[in-house]
Amino acid sequence: MLREMLDKMEAEARKRNAPVFIHSEKLEPYQVLIAAVLSARTRDEQTSKAVEKLFSRAKSVEEIAEMSLEEIEDLIRNVGFYRVKARRIKDIARIISERGMPDTFEDLMNLPGVGRKTANIVLSYMGKPAIAVDTHVHRISNRLGIVKTKRPEETERELKKLFPVELWNRINYVFVGFGQTVCLPRKPLCKECPIKDLCKKIGVRAETFESGDR
């Protein structure tokens, strides 16, 4: 049932051209890392604009490391806390240029501004078993009734219990794409949802969210 749910969610999100699919599939691991740093406390559409501007200007991690702080700030100015993020991005780019791209949870967590969600996003993108829980994953998991949690860390732990390891890497990008296009934060498109029947079976009636109160 969970695999079927993911399949339907992904198909619908792709049909609706979810931004997460358009951008992430063209990125290198270091770009996914920087994009995740940019996304903190920023709307998806603003993150996408900043990602496009930054990577159109810099074609390699070495180029980002060599850019001035002011230039990075100017390119990502539309995201929240852009000055703080610009410093972190420059530091991350310098570290990767010198040491190579980290590929373990511990090494990623040691990078400036990288938390559990970001580390798991990168690991998942690199094909390593991980579940990255962002606002979309946390919101949709609870809406569906798959989990009943208050914190992202709790959601990650519960999802790991429910989903087989071979599905872990799909969860974030599928849920994000679905959250960007169908299961919106406010006024989700429940009547158009391809898993609304499954949603009811799991224990949450889709109509509950028609008012957009979550």
MARZADO-498209 format. One line per 3 residues: for each residue x, y, z of C-alpha. Coordinates in steps of 0.001 Angstrom, whole numbers, plus 500000, padded with zeros to 6 digits. Example, Ala and Ser with C-alpha at 12.3 -4.5 7.8 and 13.67 -1.06 7.14 Angstrom:
! residues 2
512300 495500 507800  513670 498940 507140 .
This chain:
! residues 214
500000 500000 500000  502822 502439 500849  504624 501791 497557 .
501364 502298 495674  500808 505540 497544  504266 506845 496605 .
503751 505852 492965  500466 507749 492731  501850 510802 494527 .
504910 510958 492289  502929 510496 489089  500558 513318 490012 .
503344 515665 491079  505269 515030 487853  502122 515618 485810 .
501817 518991 487517  505513 519829 486954  506469 520036 490609 .
509503 522347 490998  511418 519771 493038  511621 517450 490018 .
512476 520176 487522  515469 521420 489507  516863 518632 491665 .
517334 516093 488872  519791 518437 487123  521956 519182 490162 .
525250 517848 491446  525399 516694 495108  527135 519920 496217 .
524376 521915 494506  521689 519897 496283  523473 520670 499556 .
523616 524401 498865  519996 524425 497644  518922 522775 500897 .
520782 525436 502891  519029 528128 500861  515614 526558 501464 .
515609 527010 505243  512731 529306 506276  512113 530203 502640 .
509234 529421 500292  509907 526890 497546  509440 529400 494742 .
511948 531814 496275  514454 529017 496822  514108 527966 493175 .
514847 531506 491969  517937 531786 494154  519195 528351 493086 .
518799 529227 489417  520571 532573 489780  523470 531206 491836 .
524181 528173 489671  523763 530123 486450  526559 532372 487655 .
528812 529694 489209  529390 526478 487264  531467 524707 489922 .
531908 524601 493677  535347 526158 493189  533777 529181 491497 .
531406 529653 494434  534332 529451 496853  536130 532178 494908 .
533123 534511 494704  532954 537489 497015  530498 537404 499871 .
528763 540447 498415  528226 538739 495071  526712 535651 496693 .
524469 537878 498802  523255 539698 495710  522408 536448 493913 .
520420 534955 496814  518925 538174 498167  515349 536933 497758 .
515702 534113 500349  515283 534528 504083  518403 535336 506134 .
520389 535706 502915  523430 537293 504568  523845 534409 507018 .
523273 531872 504248  525780 533590 501958  528524 533175 504568 .
527589 529536 505095  527495 528801 501377  530910 530347 500822 .
532361 528368 503753  530753 525137 502520  532089 525701 499009 .
535589 526350 500357  535534 523183 502485  534282 521015 499610 .
536853 522538 497252  539623 521616 499678  538420 518249 501004 .
535899 516902 498521  532160 516285 498863  531231 514697 502228 .
529265 511461 501925  528511 510521 505524  525907 511880 507918 .
528544 512917 510445  530723 514778 507931  527742 516587 506435 .
526521 517621 509879  529923 519191 510528  529463 521651 507667 .
528314 525222 508509  524536 525546 508690  523842 521886 507927 .
521302 520144 510131  519687 516756 510135  517207 517490 507345 .
519840 518884 504983  522268 516043 505652  519556 513471 504932 .
518483 515258 501736  522029 515051 500404  522550 511442 501463 .
519267 510433 499862  520214 512228 496635  523522 510351 496650 .
521661 507039 496877  522344 506336 500546  519397 505189 502725 .
517970 508275 504442  514653 509999 505075  514795 513782 505037 .
511847 515306 506879  511039 518867 505869  507773 520760 506297 .
506132 518911 503389  507041 515441 504654  506035 516281 508226 .
502733 517894 507194  501599 515272 504691  502584 512297 506864 .
500416 513636 509663  497565 514616 507358  497423 511122 505916 .
497466 509625 509372  500608 507611 508656  502176 509155 511744 .
501004 511242 514643  503994 513358 515553  504853 516880 516602 .
508522 517140 515653  510338 516318 512399  512756 514048 514260 .
509810 511996 515504  508382 511835 511989  511685 510576 510608 .
511857 507864 513247  508271 506696 512640  508602 506713 508847 .
511695 504541 509103  509616 502010 511011  506828 502030 508408 .
508654 502135 505081  511076 499454 503867  514629 500740 503458 .
514473 500494 499674  511768 503210 499650  513460 505671 502007 .
515208 507663 499278  511928 508321 497454  510027 509754 500390 .
511395 513292 500511  511260 514211 496842  507871 512534 496327 .
506295 514185 499360  507841 517551 498495  506610 517379 494910 .
503154 516358 496104  503177 519103 498730  504142 521701 496143 .
501324 520807 493768  498454 518944 495490  498664 518624 499271 .
499358 522324 499736  500001 523865 503168  496767 525846 502881 .
493722 524831 500850  495029 521478 499619  493422 520124 496450 .
491665 517230 498171  489047 516744 495454  491818 516298 492874 .
494004 514129 495092  494840 510700 493602  495190 509136 497058 .
492113 510603 498741  490571 507145 499100  493756 505810 500590 .
493855 508820 502848  490442 507860 504219  491479 504239 504682 .
494504 505323 506677  492237 507222 508998  491995 510864 507933 .
489095 512113 505839  490314 514315 502998  487414 516715 503514 .
488923 517677 506862  491425 519818 505010  489136 521527 502535 .
489106 524644 504711  492905 524848 504605  493176 525143 508368 .
496458 523206 508560 .
